Amino acid sequence: MRLRRGLIPLAATLVLAASAGPAYGTPGGDRGGRDAIRSITPITTVYTYGQKVSAVAVEYGATVNPRTLDNGTFGVADTIYNFRFNPIEDLPKLADRTVTRTYTNNAPTPRADHRSAPGRYVIVELDPADPGGWTVIVSKCPTFLCSVKVNPELPTRVVQRKDVHAAPGRGKGKGPVLAKATPRQSRPVTEASVDPQVDEFRYGSFLSAGMVLPYHYRLPRNYQPGRTYPLVVVLPGHGMGWDGDNLGVQLAADIPATAWSQPSWTGSREDVIVLAPQHQRVGGVAEADLLVKLLDTFVGEYAVDTRRVYATTVSYGSQLMWEAFAKRPDLFAGGLVTGGFPVNAGQATAIAAAEVPIWITHGEHDHLLNVSGARNSSAALRQAYEARGRTPAQIADLVRYTEYADSAFTLPDYHAAFGPTYSDGRILRWLLAQRRPAKSAG
């Protein structure tokens, strides 16, 4: 078996780089002229229920005067399509987005302070509450359950409604016009998308006994091999499994992979290593075996705190977690199961013997996996601990269960229990607080 890694940013594997194409701007403008839009870059963000176009960066041939910009300078339209609710035929149907901020920058990336810095890029930020702008689409439907992928050709369109001016030479006035308003001209994006969180992940593949396990992983920005870091293993749903055409979608389809590196989600500034495998959907037993082999190799290559290895799941990923925990409970310090499949009696017995803490969450009206399965999982684990003589207080620390009413979901997909789960930083902090007992000397 062997592990292969690549240092190419995810954007290079997810999105086909657009050709340079014609320059945009005033009639007759060319790519070498100042009076032209040089490029349009979509900027994406993974929100609770998936990745959306959160901004666009419009590039000009010279430094832009930010004082002449306002939220009416540009209009942005994007697809109304959402893979959870819409038929794929809705993908080309566009709706206007709400512009929330407009400022300049020296790179096609948003600024944390949302304030202008000298540069030739105009950053147009968009309201995440807009219904449009999702990037994930249906990929393949080999069974009645489809897989999904990140759209390699985002349909986002941009209109420049007002003149855009260069910075004035002496700091006064509007400055010369870089591109005249073209309110009737809708322009496509020209560049690969930029996602500040997703693009930090690296690609790797694990090979064992003829099986390939693609994965992405993220190391802390200031990773130091001499330290040790907790590891969160993110096991995605069925649709995010590898289908040969959707590499890396497990990072973009919903929040669990990117949340762990963001204090706004975890409530902690602790550095965490994130490992997000893409299962092959061939069955929990075989996939769990491959996952365990990957973990043994990964933990040996990186500075992982072996007392703090966690697993978190979405839907189908729970089958891998239950099986992996039962097979090798010594690897894990805790687990978080959202909208998952039920544990079986043998798995519950093995997990209880190793005392691996579990928190299970589920939607009351989950339309794909009935809530009874989650309730039964909680009961099975509790019974397994009772059989080992654990007290009710001890069991309450080891098995936690949360059931969500429909009102807890900000998007009406009641199978997506990861939504309210990850919005509750208390649960994420609980997982990071779990530790395996230290091994005794000798």
N, C-alpha and C positions, 0 to 999 in steps of 0.2 A: 504494500500500500504506500501511497505517497500523497503529499499535499502540494498543490501548485498555487502560486500566488501571483497576482498582477498588480502593478501600481497605477494602472490606468484609471482615472476618475470614472465614476459610474456613468456620467453623462456620455462618455465616449462609447460605452457599451449599450446604453439604452436608446440613444437618439442618433439618428443618422445625420451627420453634419450637412446643413443645407449648402447648396452651391452659392457662390457669391452673387450671381444673378445681376440684374440691372440695378443701377443706383436709383434712389427715389428722391423726389424733390420737385423743383420747378421743371417745366417742360424743357427738354434739351440738356438737363443736368447730367453729368457723368460722374463716375466713381472718383475721379481725380479732382473734381471741382469742389469749391467750398459750399456752393449753394445746393447741397444735396444731402439727403439722409443716407448715411453710409451703411447702417445695419439696424436691425430690430431684433433684440434678444429677449425671449421670454424668460422670466424669473419665476421659479415655482417654489412652493412651500408645502410640506406635508402637514395638513391639519388633522383633526381627530379622525375623520372618516376618509382621509386620503389626500392625495396631492392635487393642488390647483395652481393655475397661473395666478400669482400674487402680485406681479408687477411686470412691466416691460421696460427695457432700456433702449432708448432711441439714440443712435450715435450720429453726430454731425462731424464736419470736417475741421472744426475749430472749437475753442472753448466757448461755451454757451453763456449768455448773460442770464442768470437765474431771476433777476428782478423783473424780467418781462414774461415770466411763466406764471400760470395759475392753473387751477384744476379744470379749467375749460379749454386749455391749449390743445389737449389731445382727447380723443374718444377711443375707447377700446371695446370691441365686441368679441364674444367667445361662445363656444358651444353650450347648449343647454343640456347636453347628454350626460347622464350619470349611469355607470354600468349597473348599479344596483336597481335602478328603476326604469330606465329608458331603453327602447329598442335601438339597435345600432343605427337605424335609419335616421335617428334624431341627431347624429353626430354633426352633420353640416348645418344644422339649424342654429343660428346665432342670436344672442341677446346682448344688449348693451350692459357693460360693466360700470360700476360706480367708482370714479376716480377719487381717492382720498387724500393723496399727497403728490406734489410734483416738484422735483428739485434736481440739481445737477450733481454729477459725481465724475471721478476720473477713471472709473471702471464700470462694467455692466453688472453691478451688484448693488443691492440696497444698503443704506447706511442705518446703523442702529439708532442714531439721533434724528434721522429723517430730515436733516438740514443740508443745504447746498454746500458742496465743496467744488473748487474750480475744476472743470473738466468738460469734455466734449459729449458726455452722455447725459441724457435727461432720463431720470428714473420716474416712472409713472406708477405709483402704488395703487392697488385695487382693493375694494372691500371684500374680505373673505366671506362675508355673509351673503354675497351675491349667489344666486342659484347656478350660475354658469362658471365655466373655466376648469372643470375637472380634466385631468390628463389620462386617467386610466380607462382603458377600453377593453371590450371582449377580445380575446386572442383566438382561442380554438375551443370547439365544443366536441371533444372526442366521445363524451357520454352525455347524459342529460344534465350534467354539471359542467359548466364552461370554465376555462381558465381566462386570465386577464393579463394585460401587458400595458406598459406605458406607450402612449401614442407617439410614434416616431415623426409624425407630421401634424403638429398642433395646428388647429384651424384658427387660432387667435388672429384678429385683424386690428390694425391701428389706423386712425385718421388724425392728421394734423390739421386742426381747425383754425389755428392762428399762426401768424408769422413767428418764426424763431430767430432770435438775434444773437450775434456774436458778442462777446464781452467787449465793451468800448475801449479804445486804445488808451484814453486818459482817465478811465473810470467814470466818465459822465455820459449821460444820454443812453439811448437804447443800444447803440452799436449797429454795425451793418447787418442786413438780413442774411442769415445762413440758408433758410428755406422758407419760401412763401407758403401761406396757408393753402391747403388743397382739401377743402372740406368734403368734396365729392369723391375723393380718391381713397379707397380702402386698401391698406397695404398688408401683406402677409409678413409673418416673422421670417427672418433670413438666417438665423443662427441656431445652433443647438441650445437647449435650455440650460439654465444655471440654477442649481438648488444648493444653497449653502450647507445644508445638513446632509442630504443624500450624497453629494459629491465627495464627502469626507470618507465614505466607505470604499474599501478596496475589494477586488474580486479574487476569489480563489476557487479551486476545485479539488475535491478529495476523491481518490481512486482506491477501490478495494474490491477484490474478487470480481472484477469486470463491471462493477457498478460505479457510477459517477455521482458525486454529490456536490452540486454547485453551491457556493455560499458567498456572502459578503461579510466583511468585518470592519469594525472601526476601532482604532486604537486612540487613546487620549492624545490631545494635541501636543502635550509635552511628555509623551511616553518615555519612560526611563526603564531600561531592562533591569536595573538594580532594585527597583521597587516591585511591589505586587499590587494588582488591581482586581476588584471584583469583576466577574464575567457574567453577563446576562445573555442567555441563549434564547433567541426569539424563533418560535416555531409557527409558521403562518398557516392560513386556511387552505382549503383544497384548491381554490382558484388561483392561488399564488404559487402553487407547485410548479416545478420546471416542466415545460411542455415543448422545449426545443426552440422557442421563439420569444420567450418572455423573461429573459435574464434580468434579475434585479428588481422585479416588480414587487417582491415582498417588502422592499423598503418604502415604496411609494403608495401602495394600495390602502394603507391605514397607518395609524400612529405608533404601534408598539416598537418598531425597530429604531426610529429616530428619537423617540421620547427620552431614552435613557442618557443621552448626552446633553440634555437641556434642563437646566435648573428650573425653568418655568413649569416643567412637567413633574420632575422628581422632588422639587423642593430642596435639593441638595446640590452642592457644588463638588461633590466627590467625583473623581475621575473613574469612569467605568469602561471596560472593554465590552463591545457588543458583537455577537456572532449570530448571523441570520442565515441559516441554511435554507435551501430550496428543495424540498423533498420531491421524490419522483412519483409519488402516489401509487405505489405498488403494494401497499399494505403495512400496517403498523409494526409488525414484528421485524420484517427485513429492514425497514427504514430506521427503526430504533437501533438495530444492531449497527448499521452504518453510522448513525449519529454518535453512538458511544465511541466507535473507533475514531471518528473525526475529533471528538472531544479529547480523547487520550492524547492524540497527536498535537492538537492545538494547544492544550495546557502545557505540554512539554516544550513547545517552541516559544511561547510568550509568557510574560511575567504575570501569570494568573495567581491570585490568592486561592489556593485549592480548598480553603474553608468557606469560600464565598462564590460558589458557582450556582447560578439560578437559571430556571427555565420559565418562560412565559409563553402562553399559547393563544392562538385564535382558532376556534372551531376545530377543523380536522387535525391541527397540530397537537391537540390534547391526546390523541391516540398514540402519537410518538412519545409524548411526555410520560404518560402512564406506563408504557412499556419500558422506556429507558429508566425511569425511576425504579421499577420493579427489578430490572436486569442489573443495574449498577447504582444502587442508592448511595454508595459511598462517594459518588461524584458530585452530589447535589446538596445544597444547603436549604433549598426551598423552591416552591413552585406556585405559579399563578395561572389558573385556568379560566378563560373567558369564553362563554358561549360554547362549551365543549361537549365531547362525548362522555358517556359514563365510564367510570373505572370498573373493572371486573373484580370478583372476590379475591382471586389470587394476587392481583396487583395491589389491592388494598392491604392484604395481609403482609406483603413484602415491604410496602411503604411504611406501614405501622411498625414493623420490626425494626426499621432503620430510623424511625421517628423523623421523617422529613416533613416539615411544616408545609401545608397547602392552603391556599385561599382560592375558593371557587366562586365565580360570579356568573349570573345568567339572567336573561330577560324573562319576565313573567309570561310574555306572549311570544316567545321565540317561535317563528313559523317554520324553521328548518330542523331544529333539535329541541324537542319538547322539554320543558323545564323539569319534568319528572326525572329525567336522566341526571341532571345536576343535583336534584334533591336526593336521589338514590346514591349518588357518589358521596355526598356529605355523610349520609347515614351509614354507608358501607365502611368508610374510613373510621367513623366514630365507633362502630361496632367492633372493628378490628382492634382499636385501641382498648376498648372495654374488655375484650378477650385477653388482653395482655395486662389487665389489672390497673390501667391508668385511671386516675380520678377525673371527675367532670371538669375540674379546673385545668388539669393538664391537657385534657382533650381539647378544651376551648382554645388553648394556645397553639395546638398543632393542626386543628381543622377549623377553618373559618369559611363562612358561606354568606354571600350577599345576593339577594334577588331584587332585580330592578323592575319597577313599574314602568309603563310606557312613557310617563312624563319625564323619566330620567334621560331619555334619548333626545338629542338635539337634531338628529336625522331619523326619520321613522323607519329604521331598519332594526327591528327588535331582536334580530339574531346577532347584531354587532355589539355584544356586551362589552367589548373592549372600549367602546366610547365612554360610557359613564365610569367604567373602571379606571381608565387612565386619566380621566378628569378629576379623579379623587386621589390627590397626591399622597394621602394617608396610606393607601394600599401599596403604592410603589415604594414608599419609605419603609413600610413593614417588610416587604420582600428584601430590600437591601440591608435590613437590620438582622436578618437570619444568618447564623453561622454554624458550620459543622463543629462538633466537639473536637478539641485538639487531641491528636494522637498521643497516647502515653509513651514515655520513653521505654525502650526495651520490649 
